[in-house]
Amino acid sequence: MKPAVRPARPDFSSGPCAKRPGWTPQALAGAAVGRSHRSKLGKKKIVEAVDRTRALLGIPADYRIAIVPASDTGAVEMALWSLLGPRGVDMLTWESFGEGWVTDVQKQLKLKDVRVLKAPYGKLPDLGAVDWKRDVVFPWNGTTSGVRVPDDAWIAADREGLAICDATSAVFAMDLPWAKLDVVTWSWQKVMGGEGAHGMLVLSPRAIARLESYSPPWPLPKIFRLTSGGKFSEAIFKGDTINTPSMLCVEDAIDGLVWGESVGGLKGLMARSRANLAVLEGFVASRPWCAFLAADSRTRSSTSVCLTVAAPWFAALPADKQAAAAKKLADLLEAEKAAYDIGGYRDAPPGLRIWCGATVETSDLQALLPWLDWAYGEIERDYGKA
């Protein structure tokens, strides 16, 4: 039987993510549309977004924050192209986005001294093998695997290299150790449910020192340039963005930050995400047909939660049939308006990926659970005897 109740908001996409509860387009009424981003009003809005970000996340005063082009991807690429080269680099990868940064460093920048520490989906590489005399590039949370680093104990406080962290599906949901991170990137459309195309770049004093002491041997496109005449471009981090941002998106980011403040700041946002994960943990514990891709609870994401089908009949299917069955599972839920966009990532093992960040209401996740059972029953009937 189909469940009688659907989630009020079936928006469980892992990016762009659900808007904050109660959001309507009216939230953008105060946007500086039709105005230059360099006008007093435009710049005031940009600086407000940066200042509220610093306050909400507790970013140290001597770290610099900028709004940059091209989402989290653009922010990471700016860091890689501008900072890497003077030292060897350790690249940590356990899912598709981390693998993308490896490809860029090896095949685009063509760095020679690159160590790749890799793990399959569902696991972490050996964090103890990281050499902090080298630069280290890593995601805090693997968006497509649902696996996160468990803590910051593995990051050396006295590191010689830079710690470059892609935190796009972690920030605002997990407590980042700013003193141990030199570059942190994310995008608005992830944890806070903002609009796309804009990235955030945070640099420590150590990263700034690298920018001023090292000039990459490759040409840098304008949108990657963080220095001018060998000096750090401070203006970029004081509201003079490299390119023109959408003032509608800036207003939306401010709206999300104000909402985050209203629910208890970072601690409140983290608590909401953890409560959402707890709903799925209770469900999985009582259902033999599903399991977490991240089997170790210490490394399990509280935002991008990835589930696999654990039933013996599913494991016996050939790979193409597994993919088809998992796709149908997600398609059934979308057709019934019970959950949108929760199919597993294309490169990940077949399954579901359910966003559990703070903008998702726990009540909606609770309403989703009976639908997961129903959809599983449908694919078991169609594929279980194959």
C-alpha positions as CSV (number, residue, x, y, z in Angstrom):
1,M,0.0,0.0,0.0
2,K,1.2,3.5,-0.8
3,P,1.7,5.7,2.3
4,A,-1.0,8.2,2.9
5,V,1.3,11.2,3.8
6,R,4.0,12.8,1.7
7,P,6.8,15.1,2.8
8,A,5.6,18.7,2.8
9,R,8.8,19.5,1.0
10,P,10.2,16.5,-1.0
11,D,13.4,18.5,-1.8
12,F,16.2,16.1,-0.8
13,S,18.6,17.0,-3.6
14,S,22.3,17.1,-2.8
15,G,22.8,20.3,-4.8
16,P,21.2,22.6,-5.3
17,C,19.8,21.8,-1.9
18,A,16.5,22.6,-0.3
19,K,15.8,26.3,0.5
20,R,15.5,27.2,4.1
21,P,12.1,26.5,5.6
22,G,9.5,29.1,4.8
23,W,11.5,30.5,1.9
24,T,9.5,32.3,-0.9
25,P,10.7,34.7,-3.7
26,Q,9.6,37.5,-1.4
27,A,12.9,36.9,0.5
28,L,14.7,38.6,-2.4
29,A,12.6,41.8,-2.4
30,G,15.5,43.8,-1.0
31,A,18.0,42.7,-3.6
32,A,20.1,45.4,-5.3
33,V,18.8,44.5,-8.7
34,G,19.5,47.0,-11.5
35,R,22.4,48.4,-9.6
36,S,26.1,48.0,-10.1
37,H,27.8,45.6,-7.7
38,R,30.4,48.4,-7.3
39,S,27.8,50.9,-6.1
40,K,27.6,51.7,-2.5
41,L,24.5,49.6,-2.1
42,G,25.9,46.7,-4.2
43,K,29.1,46.6,-2.3
44,K,27.3,46.9,1.0
45,K,25.3,43.8,0.2
46,I,28.5,41.8,-0.8
47,V,30.3,42.9,2.4
48,E,27.3,42.0,4.5
49,A,27.3,38.4,3.0
50,V,31.0,38.1,3.8
51,D,30.7,39.5,7.3
52,R,27.7,37.4,8.2
53,T,29.5,34.3,6.9
54,R,32.5,35.1,9.1
55,A,30.4,35.6,12.2
56,L,28.2,32.6,11.7
57,L,31.1,30.2,11.1
58,G,33.5,31.7,13.6
59,I,36.2,32.3,10.9
60,P,39.3,34.0,12.4
61,A,39.7,37.8,11.9
62,D,43.0,37.4,10.0
63,Y,41.5,35.0,7.5
64,R,40.3,36.5,4.2
65,I,36.9,35.7,2.7
66,A,35.9,36.3,-0.9
67,I,32.9,35.6,-3.2
68,V,34.4,34.1,-6.4
69,P,33.1,32.8,-9.8
70,A,32.0,29.4,-10.8
71,S,30.7,27.8,-7.6
72,D,32.9,25.6,-5.4
73,T,34.6,24.3,-8.5
74,G,35.8,27.7,-9.3
75,A,37.0,28.3,-5.8
76,V,39.0,25.1,-5.7
77,E,40.5,25.7,-9.1
78,M,41.6,29.2,-8.0
79,A,43.4,27.6,-5.1
80,L,45.0,24.8,-7.0
81,W,46.2,27.0,-9.9
82,S,47.4,29.8,-7.7
83,L,49.1,28.0,-4.8
84,L,50.4,24.6,-5.9
85,G,53.8,24.0,-7.2
86,P,56.6,24.9,-4.7
87,R,56.1,21.7,-2.7
88,G,55.0,18.2,-3.4
89,V,51.3,17.6,-2.9
90,D,49.3,14.8,-1.3
91,M,45.8,14.4,-2.9
92,L,43.2,12.6,-0.9
93,T,40.3,11.1,-2.9
94,W,37.5,8.7,-2.0
95,E,34.8,9.9,-4.4
96,S,34.2,11.6,-7.7
97,F,34.9,15.3,-6.8
98,G,38.2,14.5,-5.0
99,E,39.1,12.4,-8.1
100,G,38.4,15.5,-10.3
101,W,41.0,17.5,-8.4
102,V,43.5,14.8,-8.8
103,T,42.9,14.8,-12.6
104,D,43.4,18.6,-12.7
105,V,46.6,18.6,-10.7
106,Q,48.1,15.7,-12.7
107,K,46.9,16.3,-16.2
108,Q,46.3,20.1,-16.4
109,L,48.9,21.5,-14.0
110,K,51.1,18.5,-14.8
111,L,52.8,18.6,-11.4
112,K,55.5,15.9,-11.0
113,D,55.6,15.3,-7.3
114,V,52.0,14.2,-6.6
115,R,51.0,11.4,-4.3
116,V,47.4,10.1,-4.5
117,L,46.0,8.6,-1.4
118,K,42.8,6.9,-2.6
119,A,40.0,4.8,-1.1
120,P,36.9,3.2,-2.7
121,Y,33.4,4.6,-2.2
122,G,32.4,4.1,1.4
123,K,35.8,4.3,2.9
124,L,38.6,6.8,3.7
125,P,42.2,6.6,2.6
126,D,44.9,6.2,5.4
127,L,44.9,9.6,7.0
128,G,48.0,8.7,9.0
129,A,50.0,8.4,5.7
130,V,49.6,12.1,4.9
131,D,52.9,14.0,4.8
132,W,52.4,17.5,6.2
133,K,55.7,18.6,4.8
134,R,53.8,18.7,1.6
135,D,50.7,20.5,0.5
136,V,47.5,18.5,1.1
137,V,44.3,18.7,-0.9
138,F,41.2,17.0,0.4
139,P,37.4,17.2,0.7
140,W,36.1,17.4,4.3
141,N,33.0,15.5,3.3
142,G,32.6,13.4,0.2
143,T,29.4,14.6,-1.4
144,T,28.9,11.6,-3.6
145,S,30.0,8.9,-1.1
146,G,28.6,10.1,2.1
147,V,32.0,9.7,3.8
148,R,33.6,12.5,5.9
149,V,36.9,12.8,7.8
150,P,36.1,11.9,11.4
151,D,37.9,14.8,13.1
152,D,41.0,17.1,12.7
153,A,43.4,15.0,14.8
154,W,45.2,13.9,11.6
155,I,46.0,17.4,10.5
156,A,49.3,18.6,11.8
157,A,49.2,21.9,13.7
158,D,52.8,22.5,12.8
159,R,52.4,21.5,9.1
160,E,54.9,22.9,6.6
161,G,52.6,22.6,3.6
162,L,49.2,24.1,3.1
163,A,45.9,22.3,4.0
164,I,43.5,23.0,1.1
165,C,40.0,21.8,2.0
166,D,37.0,21.5,-0.3
167,A,34.2,21.9,2.3
168,T,31.3,22.4,0.1
169,S,29.0,19.8,1.6
170,A,30.4,20.2,5.1
171,V,30.5,23.9,6.0
172,F,27.5,25.1,8.1
173,A,26.8,21.4,9.1
174,M,30.2,20.3,10.6
175,D,32.6,22.1,12.9
176,L,35.6,23.0,10.8
177,P,39.0,23.6,12.6
178,W,39.9,26.9,11.0
179,A,43.3,27.1,12.7
180,K,44.3,23.8,10.9
181,L,43.0,24.8,7.4
182,D,44.7,27.2,5.1
183,V,42.2,27.2,2.2
184,V,38.5,26.4,2.5
185,T,36.0,26.5,-0.3
186,W,32.3,26.0,-0.7
187,S,29.3,27.1,-2.7
188,W,26.0,28.7,-1.7
189,Q,23.8,26.1,-3.3
190,K,24.9,23.3,-0.9
191,V,24.4,23.3,2.8
192,M,22.5,26.6,3.0
193,G,20.3,26.0,0.0
194,G,21.4,29.2,-1.8
195,E,21.5,29.8,-5.5
196,G,24.3,28.5,-7.8
197,A,27.2,29.9,-9.8
198,H,29.0,31.5,-6.8
199,G,31.8,30.1,-4.7
200,M,33.4,31.1,-1.4
201,L,37.1,31.2,-0.9
202,V,38.7,31.5,2.6
203,L,42.5,32.0,2.9
204,S,44.6,31.8,6.0
205,P,47.7,34.1,6.6
206,R,49.9,31.1,5.5
207,A,48.0,30.9,2.2
208,I,48.4,34.6,1.6
209,A,52.1,34.4,2.4
210,R,52.4,31.6,-0.3
211,L,50.6,33.8,-2.8
212,E,53.1,36.6,-2.2
213,S,56.2,34.4,-2.2
214,Y,55.4,32.2,-5.2
215,S,54.5,32.9,-8.8
216,P,53.1,29.8,-10.7
217,P,55.0,29.0,-14.0
218,W,51.7,28.6,-15.9
219,P,49.5,31.5,-17.2
220,L,46.6,32.3,-14.9
221,P,43.2,33.3,-16.3
222,K,41.9,36.6,-15.0
223,I,39.2,34.9,-12.8
224,F,42.0,32.9,-11.0
225,R,44.3,35.9,-10.2
226,L,44.6,36.6,-6.5
227,T,47.7,38.8,-6.7
228,S,48.6,42.0,-8.6
229,G,52.3,43.0,-9.0
230,G,53.3,40.2,-6.7
231,K,51.1,41.5,-3.9
232,F,47.9,40.0,-2.5
233,S,44.8,41.5,-4.0
234,E,43.2,42.6,-0.8
235,A,40.3,44.4,-2.5
236,I,38.9,41.1,-3.8
237,F,38.4,40.1,-0.2
238,K,36.8,43.4,0.7
239,G,33.8,43.3,-1.7
240,D,35.5,44.1,-5.0
241,T,34.6,40.8,-6.7
242,I,36.7,39.6,-9.6
243,N,33.6,39.4,-11.9
244,T,30.0,40.5,-11.6
245,P,28.0,38.5,-9.1
246,S,24.2,38.1,-9.2
247,M,22.8,40.5,-6.7
248,L,19.7,38.3,-6.5
249,C,22.0,35.4,-5.4
250,V,23.8,37.7,-3.0
251,E,20.5,38.6,-1.4
252,D,19.5,35.0,-1.2
253,A,22.8,34.1,0.5
254,I,22.2,36.9,3.1
255,D,18.7,35.5,3.6
256,G,20.0,32.0,4.3
257,L,22.6,33.4,6.7
258,V,20.0,35.4,8.6
259,W,17.9,32.2,8.9
260,G,21.0,30.3,10.2
261,E,21.4,32.9,12.9
262,S,17.8,32.6,13.9
263,V,18.1,28.8,14.5
264,G,21.0,29.1,16.8
265,G,23.9,29.8,14.6
266,L,26.4,27.1,13.7
267,K,25.5,24.9,16.6
268,G,21.9,25.1,15.7
269,L,22.6,24.3,12.1
270,M,24.8,21.3,13.1
271,A,22.1,20.0,15.5
272,R,19.5,20.1,12.7
273,S,21.7,18.1,10.4
274,R,22.6,15.6,13.0
275,A,18.9,15.1,13.9
276,N,18.1,14.4,10.3
277,L,20.9,11.9,10.0
278,A,19.5,10.2,13.2
279,V,16.2,9.7,11.5
280,L,17.9,7.7,8.7
281,E,20.1,5.8,11.1
282,G,17.1,4.6,13.0
283,F,15.5,3.6,9.8
284,V,18.5,1.7,8.4
285,A,19.0,-0.1,11.8
286,S,15.5,-1.6,11.5
287,R,15.5,-2.5,7.8
288,P,17.6,-5.4,6.5
289,W,17.1,-4.3,2.9
290,C,19.2,-1.2,3.1
291,A,22.6,-0.1,4.5
292,F,24.8,3.0,4.6
293,L,27.5,3.3,2.0
294,A,29.6,4.7,4.9
295,A,29.5,1.7,7.2
296,D,31.7,3.3,9.9
297,S,29.4,5.7,11.8
298,R,32.5,7.9,12.7
299,T,33.0,8.8,9.1
300,R,29.4,9.0,8.0
301,S,28.2,12.3,6.6
302,S,25.3,14.1,8.2
303,T,24.5,15.9,5.0
304,S,24.9,13.8,1.9
305,V,23.7,10.5,3.2
306,C,24.2,7.6,0.8
307,L,22.3,4.3,1.1
308,T,22.8,1.1,-0.7
309,V,20.4,-1.8,-1.3
310,A,21.7,-4.6,1.0
311,A,19.2,-7.4,0.0
312,P,20.8,-10.6,-1.2
313,W,18.7,-10.6,-4.4
314,F,20.1,-7.2,-5.3
315,A,23.7,-8.2,-4.8
316,A,23.1,-11.2,-7.1
317,L,22.1,-9.0,-10.0
318,P,24.6,-8.1,-12.7
319,A,25.9,-4.5,-12.5
320,D,23.5,-3.1,-15.2
321,K,20.5,-4.6,-13.5
322,Q,21.6,-3.2,-10.1
323,A,21.9,0.3,-11.7
324,A,18.4,-0.1,-13.4
325,A,16.8,-1.2,-10.1
326,A,18.3,1.7,-8.1
327,K,17.2,4.1,-10.8
328,K,13.7,2.8,-10.7
329,L,13.7,3.2,-6.9
330,A,14.5,6.9,-7.2
331,D,12.2,7.4,-10.2
332,L,9.2,5.9,-8.3
333,L,9.7,8.3,-5.4
334,E,9.9,11.2,-7.7
335,A,6.8,10.2,-9.7
336,E,4.9,10.0,-6.4
337,K,6.3,13.4,-5.3
338,A,7.7,11.8,-2.2
339,A,11.4,12.6,-2.9
340,Y,13.1,14.6,-5.7
341,D,16.6,14.0,-7.0
342,I,17.8,11.3,-4.6
343,G,19.4,8.8,-7.0
344,G,22.9,7.9,-6.2
345,Y,25.7,9.8,-8.1
346,R,26.4,8.3,-11.5
347,D,29.9,7.2,-10.5
348,A,28.9,5.8,-7.1
349,P,27.6,2.3,-6.3
350,P,23.9,2.1,-7.1
351,G,21.7,3.4,-4.4
352,L,20.1,6.6,-3.0
353,R,21.7,9.9,-1.8
354,I,19.4,11.8,0.6
355,W,20.4,15.3,1.6
356,C,20.1,15.8,5.4
357,G,21.5,19.3,5.8
358,A,19.9,21.9,8.1
359,T,17.5,23.3,5.6
360,V,15.7,20.0,5.4
361,E,13.0,19.5,8.0
362,T,13.2,16.4,10.2
363,S,9.4,15.9,9.8
364,D,9.9,15.6,6.0
365,L,12.5,12.9,6.4
366,Q,10.2,11.1,8.8
367,A,7.4,11.3,6.2
368,L,9.8,9.9,3.6
369,L,10.6,6.7,5.4
370,P,7.4,4.7,4.6
371,W,7.8,5.7,0.9
372,L,11.3,4.2,0.9
373,D,9.8,0.9,2.1
374,W,7.1,1.1,-0.5
375,A,9.4,1.9,-3.4
376,Y,11.8,-0.9,-2.3
377,G,8.8,-3.3,-2.4
378,E,8.1,-2.3,-5.9
379,I,11.6,-2.9,-7.2
380,E,11.9,-6.2,-5.3
381,R,8.8,-7.4,-7.0
382,D,10.1,-6.4,-10.4
383,Y,13.8,-7.4,-10.0
384,G,14.0,-9.8,-7.1
385,K,13.1,-12.8,-9.1
386,A,15.3,-11.9,-12.1
